[in-house]
Amino acid sequence: MSIEERSVDVLTMEQERAGGHKGTRPYGNIVLWVCLLLALAVRAWLVARTNGVIDGDEVLVGVQAEHILRGELPIYFYGQPYMGSLEAYLVALFVAIAGPSAWTLRAEPVLLSLVVVWLTWKLAAALADAAQLPSLDKSGTYARLAFMSVAALIAAIPPLYDGILELRTYGGYIETFILMLLLLLSALRLTWRWHEGASRREIALRWAGIGLIVGLGFWIYPLIISAVLAAAAWIAGDRLLEAARQRREIVTAPGRYTILAIKGSVPALAAIPAGLAGFAPALYWGTTHQWQNVSYILGLGVSANRYASIRQVTRSYITCIAPRVISGAVPKEAPLLALLHSPLLVVGVLCMFASGALVGIALLSQHPLLLRLQRLVTLPLLFGACTALIFCTSKASVYVVISCNYDIAGRYATPLVLALPFFFAAVFTMATMYISERGRASGAAVEDEEAVEEGRTDPRAIQNRPPNRHQTENSPSSSVGAGVGMTRGGGLYGRPRGLRWSRRMVAQGILFGFLIVYVGIQAWTYGLTDQGRTFQSAYCLEAPASNEPIIAYLQQEHVSYAWASNWLAYGIVFKTNGSIVAADPLPFLPRSPNIDRVPANTEAVRHADRPALLVFVHHDDARPLLLQYLDEQRVTYRSARFPSQPGIDVLIVTPLSRTVSPFESTVFQNIFTSCND
């Protein structure tokens, strides 16, 4: 390449960045808003058609939000010193505005999921810039906009399994997803600005931002560790490649290079105080609680006696969990849903493996399209690999080996969904560019043929023409276009312009139609999911989809205190804003794994006069064990039954003659069960 050609390329890149891609900006804004509106509509639709079901674990965030509005300042989620209470503070804003309800609890993750879509768009833009995708090439293809649009569209309508998890208030999942994308974007821009020669001050500020995200993430949810690992590997890899490019300088002057390397690493120290600032709430809590939170995070690693379980978890990840995250399949789904999720799995896996395989091929072929694909998907591939590694080696994932349908740990693998949009977008964009490139090559061949026929060009000049400086000799544009113009009607590229244009449009139309069908099927699965069980906990599928009739009855009977399992108790407390205090007796019964989440409520019910008792019973059981016990003890009571799920009822008993405690007899171990599933 000549000096003039190189200067033109550099000038073009600088103009494109400085101009902010003005040619695509109006269209880009429209596409982004369409994706955001689609994301909002799909999520609101899912919440509406599932009747606002909230399981007992999720609703605890709402209970904590109500306590925040009463003046409490919690740092961690109830009973779990590793999940920061940021989500509860955000939910408190919605509860303060609209009061406690299923919609106010779901509104927070619904709106934050729009931030996930927006960050996917921003990360796609950064990756497109790193790959130097053209905003508008000679054939009229908006490659950069296509990559960003497809990525945002896939993020707007994610696979069903992942979309459901995004809407759950499990203590910080959607917030962690946001921080993961921010961290990946920050790492990418840091290395980018390094190569552009940014000032030390700017680099230090970027390191500080990364440290703040990491510290905040470890307070909110340790699940962010997969993004931390990916970002660290990305930055370290970039520095190693830079050292390899400067190996001549290292050999000739190792001392000077060492000094420069040390000076260059000084800005990274800014990440330490920023990380401590982000982790400050956890540090404050740890000083007064024997560092239980730090001990938990450190205990998530690999130990020598866990290699057997890691193999089992890895097997479950490959055969059950990863396919579920990629396709969107949910446990115990209907046959039609399972049928739809099968092709979605095939498409998702093909895009992932195609991205990985083509990145490997790019290392050997150096084809321009493959090199661009390599820059587009290397960071998402690295992040996806880190999510798999963390899931398979973490102690929190061991429960997946119990059963594929008993899904209590699959959510730890869902960060993979953040990488999926980039695989789809990369394959779609590269296919579009390939079609355009072949069309451009065929057009050049026809023009050469016409020039030869009219005597304007010597055929030998065409044969000896060097390849385009933007292409390799093996690229479709140079290798196919050179020989076809030598013969009249030489194959596809010798056909009339109208036919050539129509074939190109047909090919791109098929590609676009395939994308629309894929997204349409994903959206369709949202409408086919089970209304009553979609948001139920895997621990208890028999909890009522709606507890409003139960609450209305308790208020009618002037019940202010009640004993109930956590799947019933916390929803009642949240929706009544604490006017009915219900507590879970299971943490105090033998062989129960439950945690006393809200000790103040437990103490209040313990000292209450004749609190009600709410238990699950089988629908065909006319005389449940609780009623038998009360009859034997000659306790007078009022009772009512409410349908919960098929075959299961909720029995409400209000003692009249005396207070009945669930701790007065061992029979209550069989009366109060966590769930009947």
SEVEXPA-576742 format. One record per residue (C-alpha): residue number from 1; x, y, z. Coordinates in Angstrom, 2 decimals, padded with zeros to 5 digits. Layout:
% SEVEXPA-576742
> NUM|X|Y|Z
...
***
This chain:
% SEVEXPA-576742
> 1|000.00|000.00|000.00
> 2|001.37|003.41|-000.89
> 3|001.76|006.25|001.56
> 4|-001.04|008.15|-000.16
> 5|-003.41|005.19|000.05
> 6|-002.63|004.66|003.73
> 7|-003.18|008.32|004.53
> 8|-006.54|008.22|002.76
> 9|-007.61|005.17|004.81
> 10|-006.62|006.81|008.10
> 11|-008.37|010.03|007.14
> 12|-011.53|008.11|006.22
> 13|-011.58|006.31|009.58
> 14|-011.04|009.54|011.49
> 15|-013.77|011.32|009.56
> 16|-016.17|008.45|010.17
> 17|-015.55|008.49|013.93
> 18|-015.57|012.26|014.20
> 19|-018.73|012.51|012.18
> 20|-020.54|010.08|014.42
> 21|-021.70|008.10|011.38
> 22|-024.02|010.89|010.28
> 23|-025.32|008.83|007.39
> 24|-026.87|006.26|009.68
> 25|-027.69|008.36|012.74
> 26|-031.35|009.19|011.85
> 27|-032.05|005.58|010.91
> 28|-030.17|004.35|013.97
> 29|-032.28|006.43|016.34
> 30|-035.44|005.09|014.75
> 31|-034.26|001.48|014.99
> 32|-033.19|001.90|018.61
> 33|-036.56|003.36|019.62
> 34|-038.38|000.57|017.79
> 35|-036.33|-002.02|019.69
> 36|-036.97|-000.30|023.02
> 37|-040.72|-000.15|022.35
> 38|-040.73|-003.82|021.33
> 39|-038.88|-004.74|024.51
> 40|-041.36|-002.79|026.63
> 41|-044.39|-004.24|024.84
> 42|-043.24|-007.86|025.04
> 43|-042.38|-007.65|028.73
> 44|-045.56|-005.80|029.67
> 45|-047.55|-008.39|027.71
> 46|-045.86|-011.24|029.56
> 47|-046.55|-009.66|032.95
> 48|-050.19|-008.94|032.01
> 49|-051.02|-012.41|030.68
> 50|-049.45|-014.14|033.71
> 51|-051.74|-012.11|035.98
> 52|-048.88|-010.61|037.97
> 53|-047.77|-013.83|039.63
> 54|-044.97|-013.21|042.14
> 55|-043.32|-016.06|044.02
> 56|-042.40|-015.92|047.71
> 57|-038.71|-015.18|047.12
> 58|-039.36|-012.31|044.71
> 59|-041.93|-010.61|046.88
> 60|-039.39|-010.34|049.70
> 61|-037.77|-007.54|047.70
> 62|-041.10|-005.72|047.90
> 63|-041.32|-006.33|051.65
> 64|-037.83|-004.90|052.08
> 65|-038.82|-001.92|049.91
> 66|-041.73|-001.22|052.26
> 67|-039.38|-001.34|055.23
> 68|-037.09|001.13|053.44
> 69|-040.01|003.52|053.07
> 70|-040.52|003.23|056.83
> 71|-036.98|004.38|057.50
> 72|-034.87|001.21|057.44
> 73|-031.57|001.21|055.54
> 74|-030.72|-002.42|054.73
> 75|-027.47|-003.29|052.97
> 76|-028.19|-006.90|052.04
> 77|-031.20|-008.97|051.03
> 78|-032.95|-010.70|053.96
> 79|-030.89|-013.67|055.16
> 80|-028.42|-013.60|052.25
> 81|-025.25|-011.56|052.93
> 82|-024.09|-011.62|049.31
> 83|-026.98|-009.93|047.50
> 84|-026.97|-006.17|047.91
> 85|-030.25|-004.35|048.48
> 86|-029.96|-001.95|045.53
> 87|-032.98|-003.55|043.84
> 88|-035.08|-003.04|046.98
> 89|-034.21|000.67|047.04
> 90|-035.23|001.01|043.38
> 91|-038.47|-000.91|043.97
> 92|-039.18|001.38|046.92
> 93|-039.45|004.30|044.48
> 94|-042.22|002.53|042.55
> 95|-044.02|001.43|045.73
> 96|-043.92|005.01|047.02
> 97|-045.50|006.24|043.79
> 98|-048.11|003.56|043.07
> 99|-048.42|001.48|046.23
> 100|-047.69|-002.24|046.68
> 101|-048.83|-004.46|043.83
> 102|-047.52|-006.99|041.36
> 103|-047.18|-004.28|038.71
> 104|-045.09|-001.97|040.89
> 105|-042.79|-004.87|041.73
> 106|-042.41|-005.87|038.06
> 107|-042.10|-002.28|036.81
> 108|-038.52|-001.97|038.06
> 109|-037.04|-004.92|036.10
> 110|-039.20|-004.08|033.07
> 111|-037.71|-000.59|032.83
> 112|-034.18|-001.75|033.63
> 113|-034.42|-004.34|030.86
> 114|-034.68|-001.38|028.47
> 115|-031.28|-000.27|029.77
> 116|-029.96|-003.74|028.86
> 117|-031.23|-003.26|025.30
> 118|-029.67|000.20|025.10
> 119|-026.31|-001.04|026.41
> 120|-026.40|-003.90|023.93
> 121|-026.83|-001.27|021.22
> 122|-023.89|000.75|022.61
> 123|-021.62|-002.27|022.90
> 124|-022.57|-003.32|019.37
> 125|-021.62|000.16|018.14
> 126|-018.24|-000.07|019.89
> 127|-017.59|-003.52|018.42
> 128|-018.62|-002.28|014.96
> 129|-016.16|000.59|015.26
> 130|-013.41|-001.79|016.37
> 131|-014.15|-003.95|013.31
> 132|-014.30|-000.81|011.11
> 133|-017.68|-001.77|009.69
> 134|-018.70|000.75|007.04
> 135|-021.69|002.96|007.75
> 136|-022.55|002.85|004.06
> 137|-020.50|000.97|001.48
> 138|-020.51|001.33|-002.30
> 139|-023.36|-001.15|-002.69
> 140|-025.62|000.74|-000.31
> 141|-025.25|-001.73|002.58
> 142|-025.43|-000.26|006.08
> 143|-023.19|-002.89|007.71
> 144|-022.65|-001.00|010.96
> 145|-026.32|-000.19|011.38
> 146|-027.28|-003.78|010.50
> 147|-025.01|-005.20|013.21
> 148|-026.29|-002.79|015.87
> 149|-029.93|-003.26|014.86
> 150|-029.89|-007.06|014.92
> 151|-028.07|-007.10|018.28
> 152|-030.61|-004.71|019.83
> 153|-033.54|-006.62|018.33
> 154|-032.37|-009.96|019.76
> 155|-031.82|-008.28|023.14
> 156|-035.30|-006.75|022.97
> 157|-036.95|-010.16|022.51
> 158|-034.62|-012.62|024.24
> 159|-035.33|-016.35|024.58
> 160|-038.31|-016.97|026.86
> 161|-036.33|-018.55|029.70
> 162|-034.01|-015.54|029.86
> 163|-036.81|-013.02|029.39
> 164|-038.62|-014.46|032.40
> 165|-035.50|-014.22|034.55
> 166|-034.92|-010.60|033.51
> 167|-038.33|-009.74|034.98
> 168|-037.79|-011.51|038.29
> 169|-036.93|-009.53|041.40
> 170|-034.45|-012.04|042.78
> 171|-032.33|-009.39|044.45
> 172|-030.26|-007.97|041.63
> 173|-030.19|-010.03|038.43
> 174|-031.19|-007.31|035.99
> 175|-028.92|-004.82|037.76
> 176|-026.02|-007.28|037.43
> 177|-026.75|-007.71|033.72
> 178|-026.46|-003.94|033.30
> 179|-023.15|-003.84|035.16
> 180|-021.82|-006.76|033.09
> 181|-022.51|-004.94|029.82
> 182|-021.05|-001.72|031.25
> 183|-017.91|-003.56|032.29
> 184|-017.41|-005.19|028.89
> 185|-018.01|-001.86|027.15
> 186|-015.57|-000.10|029.49
> 187|-012.87|-002.71|028.93
> 188|-013.29|-002.48|025.15
> 189|-013.08|001.31|025.15
> 190|-010.10|001.28|027.49
> 191|-008.03|-000.83|025.11
> 192|-009.30|001.17|022.16
> 193|-008.24|004.49|023.70
> 194|-004.89|002.98|024.69
> 195|-004.13|002.33|021.03
> 196|-005.27|005.82|020.07
> 197|-002.75|007.36|022.47
> 198|-005.16|008.80|025.04
> 199|-003.74|010.85|027.91
> 200|-002.83|009.22|031.22
> 201|-005.59|011.20|032.91
> 202|-008.22|009.74|030.62
> 203|-006.83|006.22|031.03
> 204|-006.82|006.65|034.82
> 205|-010.45|007.78|034.75
> 206|-011.39|004.77|032.63
> 207|-009.65|002.47|035.09
> 208|-011.51|004.18|037.93
> 209|-014.81|003.55|036.14
> 210|-013.95|-000.13|035.75
> 211|-013.03|-000.38|039.43
> 212|-016.30|001.28|040.48
> 213|-018.33|-001.14|038.36
> 214|-016.48|-004.16|039.76
> 215|-016.85|-003.04|043.38
> 216|-020.52|-002.19|042.98
> 217|-021.11|-005.48|041.17
> 218|-019.59|-007.61|043.91
> 219|-021.83|-005.88|046.45
> 220|-024.99|-006.36|044.38
> 221|-024.36|-009.93|043.22
> 222|-021.15|-012.02|042.89
> 223|-022.54|-013.29|039.57
> 224|-020.66|-010.39|037.98
> 225|-017.46|-012.41|038.36
> 226|-017.87|-013.86|034.84
> 227|-017.76|-010.34|033.34
> 228|-014.84|-009.42|035.58
> 229|-012.92|-012.46|034.37
> 230|-013.74|-011.70|030.72
> 231|-012.74|-008.03|031.04
> 232|-009.48|-008.94|032.80
> 233|-008.64|-011.51|030.12
> 234|-009.47|-009.02|027.36
> 235|-007.23|-006.28|028.81
> 236|-004.41|-008.71|029.59
> 237|-004.60|-010.20|026.10
> 238|-004.50|-006.77|024.54
> 239|-001.35|-005.88|026.51
> 240|000.34|-009.16|025.57
> 241|-000.41|-008.61|021.88
> 242|000.94|-005.09|022.16
> 243|004.12|-006.46|023.76
> 244|004.43|-008.98|020.93
> 245|004.14|-006.19|018.35
> 246|006.91|-004.29|020.14
> 247|009.18|-007.29|020.65
> 248|011.96|-005.67|018.61
> 249|012.03|-002.69|020.95
> 250|011.99|-005.04|023.93
> 251|014.98|-006.99|022.63
> 252|017.04|-003.91|021.75
> 253|016.24|-001.92|024.92
> 254|014.63|-004.13|027.60
> 255|015.33|-001.70|030.43
> 256|013.71|001.23|028.67
> 257|010.66|-000.85|027.73
> 258|010.28|-002.07|031.32
> 259|010.29|001.48|032.63
> 260|007.72|002.55|030.05
> 261|005.55|-000.47|030.87
> 262|005.64|000.37|034.59
> 263|004.74|003.99|033.89
> 264|001.94|002.86|031.61
> 265|000.45|000.62|034.31
> 266|000.33|003.36|036.95
> 267|-003.15|004.62|035.84
> 268|-004.52|001.15|036.58
> 269|-004.01|001.85|040.28
> 270|-006.99|004.23|040.08
> 271|-009.22|001.15|039.94
> 272|-008.37|000.22|043.55
> 273|-009.91|003.20|045.43
> 274|-012.81|003.29|042.97
> 275|-013.46|-000.41|043.55
> 276|-013.41|000.10|047.32
> 277|-015.88|002.96|046.91
> 278|-018.25|000.72|044.96
> 279|-017.88|-002.05|047.52
> 280|-018.24|000.38|050.46
> 281|-021.68|-000.81|051.66
> 282|-020.37|-004.38|051.83
> 283|-017.24|-003.27|053.69
> 284|-019.34|-001.39|056.24
> 285|-021.60|-004.40|056.77
> 286|-018.68|-006.82|056.95
> 287|-016.99|-004.95|059.79
> 288|-020.00|-005.60|062.04
> 289|-020.83|-009.14|060.87
> 290|-017.50|-011.02|060.98
> 291|-017.03|-010.56|057.20
> 292|-019.66|-013.17|056.37
> 293|-020.18|-011.58|052.96
> 294|-016.51|-011.73|051.98
> 295|-016.25|-015.30|053.29
> 296|-019.15|-016.34|051.09
> 297|-017.61|-014.80|047.95
> 298|-014.24|-016.42|048.64
> 299|-015.96|-019.76|049.26
> 300|-017.43|-019.92|045.76
> 301|-014.18|-021.11|044.19
> 302|-012.95|-024.55|043.21
> 303|-011.67|-026.98|045.83
> 304|-009.76|-030.21|045.34
> 305|-012.63|-032.44|046.47
> 306|-015.12|-030.95|044.00
> 307|-013.74|-032.18|040.69
> 308|-016.30|-035.00|040.50
> 309|-019.23|-032.61|041.02
> 310|-017.74|-030.20|038.47
> 311|-017.85|-032.96|035.87
> 312|-021.49|-033.65|036.70
> 313|-022.40|-029.95|036.57
> 314|-020.59|-029.58|033.24
> 315|-022.55|-032.50|031.83
> 316|-025.82|-030.94|033.01
> 317|-024.75|-027.59|031.60
> 318|-024.13|-029.04|028.14
> 319|-027.22|-031.25|028.01
> 320|-029.79|-029.12|029.86
> 321|-028.86|-025.65|031.09
> 322|-027.07|-024.13|028.08
> 323|-029.70|-025.39|025.58
> 324|-032.36|-023.85|027.81
> 325|-030.62|-020.48|027.93
> 326|-030.01|-020.47|024.17
> 327|-033.45|-021.66|023.05
> 328|-035.64|-020.24|025.82
> 329|-037.18|-023.58|026.85
> 330|-038.75|-023.65|030.31
> 331|-039.18|-026.64|032.64
> 332|-042.31|-028.74|032.16
> 333|-043.40|-026.74|029.11
> 334|-046.27|-027.71|026.80
> 335|-045.56|-029.88|023.72
> 336|-046.13|-026.97|021.32
> 337|-043.62|-024.82|023.18
> 338|-041.09|-027.65|023.15
> 339|-041.63|-028.02|019.39
> 340|-040.99|-024.31|018.80
> 341|-037.93|-024.20|021.01
> 342|-036.18|-027.00|019.10
> 343|-035.46|-024.98|015.92
> 344|-034.63|-021.94|018.05
> 345|-031.96|-024.01|019.77
> 346|-030.55|-025.18|016.44
> 347|-030.33|-021.62|015.11
> 348|-028.74|-020.29|018.29
> 349|-026.13|-023.05|018.49
> 350|-025.30|-022.68|014.78
> 351|-024.72|-018.94|015.19
> 352|-022.48|-019.50|018.21
> 353|-020.41|-022.24|016.61
> 354|-020.26|-020.42|013.28
> 355|-018.89|-017.34|015.04
> 356|-016.27|-019.37|016.89
> 357|-015.27|-021.43|013.85
> 358|-014.97|-018.42|011.54
> 359|-012.84|-016.58|014.12
> 360|-010.45|-019.54|014.07
> 361|-010.42|-019.62|010.28
> 362|-009.70|-015.87|010.20
> 363|-006.40|-016.52|011.96
> 364|-005.31|-018.61|008.96
> 365|-006.98|-017.01|005.94
> 366|-006.71|-013.29|006.82
> 367|-009.80|-012.66|004.65
> 368|-011.14|-009.11|005.25
> 369|-014.68|-010.25|006.07
> 370|-013.43|-012.89|008.50
> 371|-011.06|-010.45|010.17
> 372|-013.99|-008.10|010.74
> 373|-016.05|-010.95|012.14
> 374|-013.14|-011.77|014.44
> 375|-013.17|-008.25|015.87
> 376|-016.95|-008.34|016.26
> 377|-017.30|-011.55|018.28
> 378|-014.01|-012.17|020.09
> 379|-015.09|-010.27|023.23
> 380|-018.61|-011.83|023.30
> 381|-017.04|-015.28|022.77
> 382|-014.63|-014.65|025.62
> 383|-017.48|-013.54|027.88
> 384|-019.61|-016.55|026.93
> 385|-016.72|-018.89|027.74
> 386|-016.25|-017.19|031.11
> 387|-019.94|-017.57|032.00
> 388|-019.72|-021.30|031.25
> 389|-016.50|-021.68|033.25
> 390|-017.89|-019.87|036.30
> 391|-021.15|-021.80|036.20
> 392|-019.50|-025.22|035.94
> 393|-017.01|-024.55|038.74
> 394|-019.17|-022.62|041.20
> 395|-020.56|-024.31|044.29
> 396|-023.88|-022.56|043.73
> 397|-024.50|-024.63|040.57
> 398|-024.34|-028.13|042.08
> 399|-028.12|-028.41|042.38
> 400|-028.55|-028.66|038.60
> 401|-027.51|-032.32|038.79
> 402|-030.71|-033.22|040.67
> 403|-033.02|-032.96|037.67
> 404|-033.35|-030.89|034.51
> 405|-036.97|-030.13|035.44
> 406|-036.07|-029.09|038.99
> 407|-034.64|-025.74|037.91
> 408|-033.32|-024.03|041.04
> 409|-029.83|-023.12|039.78
> 410|-030.17|-022.64|036.02
> 411|-030.49|-018.89|036.51
> 412|-026.77|-018.69|037.30
> 413|-026.04|-019.54|033.64
> 414|-028.26|-016.84|032.13
> 415|-025.52|-014.18|031.70
> 416|-024.77|-016.09|028.49
> 417|-027.87|-014.42|027.01
> 418|-025.98|-011.11|027.00
> 419|-023.56|-012.51|024.41
> 420|-026.15|-014.15|022.13
> 421|-027.26|-010.95|020.33
> 422|-023.74|-010.34|019.06
> 423|-023.42|-013.83|017.57
> 424|-026.69|-013.44|015.68
> 425|-025.81|-009.92|014.59
> 426|-022.33|-010.88|013.42
> 427|-023.52|-013.80|011.31
> 428|-026.36|-011.73|009.81
> 429|-024.10|-008.76|009.05
> 430|-021.32|-010.83|007.53
> 431|-023.83|-012.67|005.34
> 432|-025.26|-009.34|004.18
> 433|-021.80|-007.97|003.41
> 434|-020.85|-011.15|001.55
> 435|-023.94|-010.92|-000.65
> 436|-023.22|-007.26|-001.36
> 437|-019.57|-007.98|-002.11
> 438|-020.42|-010.70|-004.60
> 439|-022.95|-008.40|-006.23
> 440|-020.34|-005.66|-006.47
> 441|-017.86|-008.12|-007.98
> 442|-020.39|-009.28|-010.56
> 443|-021.15|-005.69|-011.50
> 444|-017.46|-004.99|-012.09
> 445|-017.19|-008.13|-014.23
> 446|-020.12|-007.09|-016.43
> 447|-018.67|-003.62|-016.88
> 448|-015.35|-005.17|-017.97
> 449|-017.16|-007.44|-020.42
> 450|-019.03|-004.52|-021.95
> 451|-015.81|-002.51|-022.20
> 452|-014.08|-005.37|-024.05
> 453|-017.01|-005.79|-026.45
> 454|-017.04|-002.08|-027.24
> 455|-013.28|-002.03|-027.73
> 456|-012.67|000.41|-024.87
> 457|-010.44|-001.96|-022.89
> 458|-007.76|-004.49|-023.78
> 459|-008.62|-007.97|-022.33
> 460|-005.01|-008.42|-021.29
> 461|-005.25|-005.33|-019.11
> 462|-008.15|-006.87|-017.21
> 463|-006.26|-010.11|-016.70
> 464|-003.24|-008.23|-015.33
> 465|-005.29|-005.90|-013.14
> 466|-004.17|-006.04|-009.46
> 467|-006.79|-006.90|-006.85
> 468|-008.67|-004.17|-005.01
> 469|-006.55|-002.79|-002.21
> 470|-009.35|-003.43|000.30
> 471|-009.53|-007.14|-000.61
> 472|-007.24|-010.12|-000.59
> 473|-006.58|-012.08|-003.75
> 474|-008.80|-014.87|-002.50
> 475|-011.80|-012.67|-001.74
> 476|-014.95|-013.14|-003.83
> 477|-014.66|-009.68|-005.34
> 478|-011.22|-010.22|-006.87
> 479|-011.09|-013.90|-007.68
> 480|-014.54|-014.33|-009.15
> 481|-014.82|-011.05|-010.99
> 482|-011.55|-011.28|-012.91
> 483|-012.19|-014.27|-015.10
> 484|-015.88|-013.95|-015.79
> 485|-015.56|-010.79|-017.83
> 486|-013.41|-012.59|-020.38
> 487|-016.26|-014.56|-021.91
> 488|-019.66|-013.52|-023.07
> 489|-022.36|-014.51|-020.62
> 490|-019.76|-016.07|-018.34
> 491|-021.95|-017.65|-015.66
> 492|-023.90|-015.74|-013.03
> 493|-021.83|-012.54|-013.27
> 494|-022.34|-012.21|-016.99
> 495|-026.10|-011.89|-016.66
> 496|-028.08|-008.67|-017.19
> 497|-028.00|-006.04|-014.46
> 498|-031.71|-006.41|-013.67
> 499|-031.41|-010.15|-013.06
> 500|-028.23|-009.67|-011.05
> 501|-029.89|-007.01|-008.89
> 502|-033.02|-009.11|-008.39
> 503|-030.99|-012.11|-007.23
> 504|-029.11|-009.98|-004.76
> 505|-032.36|-008.54|-003.42
> 506|-033.87|-012.01|-003.18
> 507|-030.87|-013.29|-001.21
> 508|-031.00|-010.37|001.21
> 509|-034.78|-010.68|001.43
> 510|-034.47|-014.33|002.42
> 511|-031.88|-013.41|005.06
> 512|-034.09|-010.65|006.45
> 513|-037.14|-012.91|006.39
> 514|-035.27|-015.57|008.32
> 515|-034.42|-013.00|011.01
> 516|-038.05|-011.85|011.26
> 517|-039.28|-015.46|011.52
> 518|-036.79|-016.18|014.30
> 519|-037.76|-013.10|016.31
> 520|-041.45|-013.77|015.62
> 521|-041.23|-017.31|016.98
> 522|-039.45|-016.03|020.09
> 523|-042.25|-013.51|020.63
> 524|-044.85|-016.22|020.00
> 525|-043.42|-018.38|022.78
> 526|-044.13|-015.51|025.20
> 527|-047.81|-015.89|024.36
> 528|-047.85|-019.68|024.77
> 529|-046.23|-019.95|028.18
> 530|-048.34|-021.21|031.09
> 531|-050.13|-018.28|032.70
> 532|-050.19|-019.69|036.21
> 533|-046.72|-021.26|036.42
> 534|-044.44|-018.99|034.40
> 535|-043.28|-016.96|037.40
> 536|-043.73|-019.67|040.01
> 537|-040.67|-020.79|041.92
> 538|-039.20|-024.20|041.11
> 539|-039.36|-024.83|044.85
> 540|-043.13|-024.49|044.88
> 541|-045.33|-024.73|041.80
> 542|-048.48|-025.07|043.90
> 543|-048.58|-021.54|045.30
> 544|-051.67|-019.58|044.17
> 545|-051.33|-017.49|041.04
> 546|-053.43|-014.81|042.73
> 547|-053.67|-014.27|046.48
> 548|-056.20|-011.43|046.32
> 549|-059.16|-013.65|047.39
> 550|-057.15|-014.89|050.37
> 551|-056.24|-011.33|051.38
> 552|-059.86|-010.21|051.01
> 553|-061.03|-013.03|053.28
> 554|-058.40|-012.26|055.94
> 555|-059.40|-008.60|055.94
> 556|-063.07|-009.55|056.13
> 557|-062.34|-011.71|059.17
> 558|-060.23|-008.90|060.71
> 559|-057.16|-011.12|060.81
> 560|-054.01|-009.13|061.56
> 561|-051.54|-011.96|062.23
> 562|-051.05|-015.36|060.64
> 563|-048.70|-018.33|060.36
> 564|-048.00|-019.46|056.77
> 565|-045.17|-020.86|054.70
> 566|-043.01|-018.27|052.96
> 567|-044.77|-018.93|049.62
> 568|-047.95|-017.52|051.15
> 569|-046.78|-015.24|053.95
> 570|-044.57|-012.71|052.21
> 571|-047.05|-011.98|049.40
> 572|-049.73|-011.18|051.95
> 573|-047.41|-008.89|053.90
> 574|-046.34|-007.01|050.77
> 575|-049.74|-006.48|049.18
> 576|-051.32|-005.33|052.46
> 577|-048.33|-003.05|053.16
> 578|-047.81|-004.76|056.49
> 579|-051.39|-004.37|057.77
> 580|-051.50|-008.18|057.93
> 581|-048.32|-009.62|059.42
> 582|-047.64|-013.19|058.35
> 583|-044.59|-015.24|059.36
> 584|-043.09|-018.56|058.30
> 585|-042.80|-021.16|061.12
> 586|-040.72|-023.58|059.02
> 587|-037.28|-022.19|060.01
> 588|-038.02|-023.29|063.59
> 589|-039.29|-026.77|062.76
> 590|-036.88|-029.74|062.58
> 591|-035.24|-030.66|059.26
> 592|-036.36|-027.45|057.53
> 593|-033.90|-025.56|055.26
> 594|-035.93|-022.34|055.39
> 595|-034.45|-019.10|056.71
> 596|-036.12|-016.69|059.11
> 597|-036.08|-013.79|056.66
> 598|-037.91|-011.15|058.73
> 599|-037.34|-011.84|062.45
> 600|-039.46|-008.85|063.51
> 601|-042.53|-010.34|061.84
> 602|-041.86|-013.72|063.42
> 603|-041.71|-012.21|066.89
> 604|-044.91|-010.24|066.28
> 605|-046.85|-013.36|065.26
> 606|-045.38|-015.40|068.14
> 607|-046.87|-012.95|070.62
> 608|-050.15|-012.36|068.77
> 609|-053.52|-013.45|070.11
> 610|-055.02|-016.32|068.09
> 611|-053.21|-015.79|064.77
> 612|-054.66|-017.56|061.76
> 613|-053.01|-020.60|060.19
> 614|-052.62|-020.99|056.41
> 615|-051.53|-024.34|054.98
> 616|-051.51|-026.21|051.67
> 617|-053.90|-029.17|051.45
> 618|-054.96|-031.55|048.72
> 619|-058.21|-030.64|047.05
> 620|-059.76|-034.08|047.62
> 621|-058.78|-034.18|051.31
> 622|-062.05|-033.38|053.08
> 623|-060.53|-033.54|056.58
> 624|-056.90|-032.34|056.48
> 625|-054.45|-033.09|059.26
> 626|-054.73|-029.59|060.74
> 627|-058.49|-029.89|061.22
> 628|-058.07|-033.36|062.74
> 629|-055.59|-032.00|065.27
> 630|-057.82|-029.05|066.24
> 631|-060.80|-031.35|066.67
> 632|-058.77|-033.65|068.90
> 633|-057.70|-030.66|071.00
> 634|-061.31|-029.44|071.18
> 635|-060.37|-026.08|069.64
> 636|-063.19|-024.16|068.03
> 637|-062.34|-022.43|064.77
> 638|-063.55|-021.01|061.48
> 639|-062.11|-022.36|058.24
> 640|-062.17|-021.57|054.54
> 641|-060.58|-023.10|051.46
> 642|-059.32|-021.37|048.33
> 643|-058.16|-023.08|045.14
> 644|-054.47|-022.62|044.56
> 645|-053.30|-024.81|041.65
> 646|-054.92|-027.91|040.13
> 647|-055.35|-030.45|042.93
> 648|-054.13|-028.09|045.66
> 649|-056.04|-025.73|047.97
> 650|-055.05|-023.19|050.59
> 651|-056.78|-023.89|053.92
> 652|-057.26|-020.90|056.25
> 653|-058.08|-021.66|059.88
> 654|-058.87|-018.97|062.44
> 655|-058.78|-020.35|066.02
> 656|-061.54|-018.97|068.23
> 657|-061.26|-020.61|071.64
> 658|-057.48|-020.29|072.15
> 659|-054.17|-019.50|070.48
> 660|-052.74|-022.39|068.49
> 661|-048.97|-022.37|068.07
> 662|-047.21|-024.38|065.35
> 663|-044.57|-025.24|067.96
> 664|-046.86|-026.86|070.49
> 665|-046.84|-030.32|068.87
> 666|-044.61|-032.33|066.53
> 667|-047.66|-032.93|064.31
> 668|-047.13|-029.47|062.84
> 669|-044.01|-030.76|061.08
> 670|-046.42|-032.57|058.75
> 671|-048.99|-029.77|058.68
> 672|-046.69|-026.90|057.69
> 673|-044.81|-028.07|054.64
> 674|-042.88|-025.77|052.33
> 675|-044.94|-026.97|049.40
> 676|-046.88|-030.05|048.30
> 677|-045.16|-030.38|044.91
***
